Amino acid sequence: MEKSFDVELVNQDEYLVRWESEGQAGESVFRITPEFLAEAGLDGQDGQIITEETANFLAGHQPVIDFPQTVDLEEIAAALPRLRTATAKPA
């Protein structure tokens, strides 16, 4: 199954993620707060890259068609502790 994500900053700390998979398309808003990024040791990292990596991580665990309309990175990280490691980029 091939997936592609288009990530666009829409508001401070919010990214619109458009996806296509198996002939279907959709979108979700991903929220990433600076406070959470600092807590996770990701402050100073590119939010767009973190969002794309998070979308890829989630797509590895569920079909993209099942993505919620709003994705809060902090809630995802609380449910899936491996997310912090999967989205971390070397400084």
C-alpha distance (Angstrom), angle and dihedral (degrees) to the residues before:
residue distance angle dihedral
M1 . . .
E2 3.79 . .
K3 3.80 119.2 .
S4 3.77 131.3 -177.2
F5 3.78 128.5 -172.3
D6 3.78 129.4 -156.0
V7 3.82 110.2 -162.0
E8 3.81 121.8 -164.2
L9 3.82 130.2 174.6
V10 3.82 107.0 -122.9
N11 3.81 102.3 167.3
Q12 3.75 135.3 -2.9
D13 3.81 105.2 -64.2
E14 3.84 93.6 1.8
Y15 3.77 126.7 101.6
L16 3.79 128.4 -173.5
V17 3.79 110.5 -137.2
R18 3.79 116.1 -162.2
W19 3.76 117.1 -169.3
E20 3.76 139.9 -174.1
S21 3.78 124.7 -161.5
E22 3.77 132.6 161.9
G23 3.79 93.1 -12.8
Q24 3.81 94.6 -48.9
A25 3.78 128.5 106.0
G26 3.79 135.2 -162.4
E27 3.77 144.9 147.8
S28 3.79 141.2 -132.5
V29 3.79 133.9 -172.5
F30 3.80 113.1 -125.1
R31 3.82 117.6 -156.7
I32 3.78 121.2 -155.9
T33 3.80 118.9 175.0
P34 3.81 122.6 -155.3
E35 3.81 88.7 -129.8
F36 3.78 91.8 58.5
L37 3.80 92.5 45.2
A38 3.81 89.8 53.4
E39 3.81 91.8 47.0
A40 3.82 90.6 49.4
G41 3.81 92.5 47.9
L42 3.80 91.1 -112.8
D43 3.80 99.4 111.1
G44 3.76 112.3 133.8
Q45 3.80 91.9 28.3
D46 3.82 122.3 122.3
G47 3.81 108.4 -91.2
Q48 3.78 92.0 -153.4
I49 3.80 91.6 56.8
I50 3.81 91.7 45.4
T51 3.81 89.1 50.8
E52 3.81 92.8 49.9
E53 3.80 91.8 47.0
T54 3.80 89.9 48.6
A55 3.81 91.0 51.3
N56 3.81 89.9 50.1
F57 3.80 90.8 48.0
L58 3.80 92.0 50.2
A59 3.81 91.3 46.2
G60 3.79 87.3 57.8
H61 3.79 89.2 58.8
Q62 3.80 104.1 37.3
P63 3.79 139.6 11.7
V64 3.80 111.9 -85.4
I65 3.79 89.5 -127.7
D66 3.83 85.6 67.7
F67 3.81 94.0 54.9
P68 3.83 109.8 123.3
Q69 3.81 119.7 -117.8
T70 3.80 89.5 -112.0
V71 3.79 123.8 35.5
D72 3.81 118.8 -168.8
L73 3.80 109.8 -160.6
E74 3.80 91.9 -152.6
E75 3.83 91.5 56.3
I76 3.79 91.3 46.8
A77 3.79 91.1 50.2
A78 3.80 91.0 49.9
A79 3.80 90.2 52.6
L80 3.81 95.6 40.5
P81 3.81 112.0 31.2
R82 3.81 91.0 -174.6
L83 3.83 88.1 70.0
R84 3.79 92.4 81.2
T85 3.78 91.3 57.0
A86 3.82 93.7 41.7
T87 3.80 93.5 53.0
A88 3.82 98.0 39.7
K89 3.78 115.3 112.6
P90 3.79 123.8 -163.5
A91 3.80 112.0 -101.8
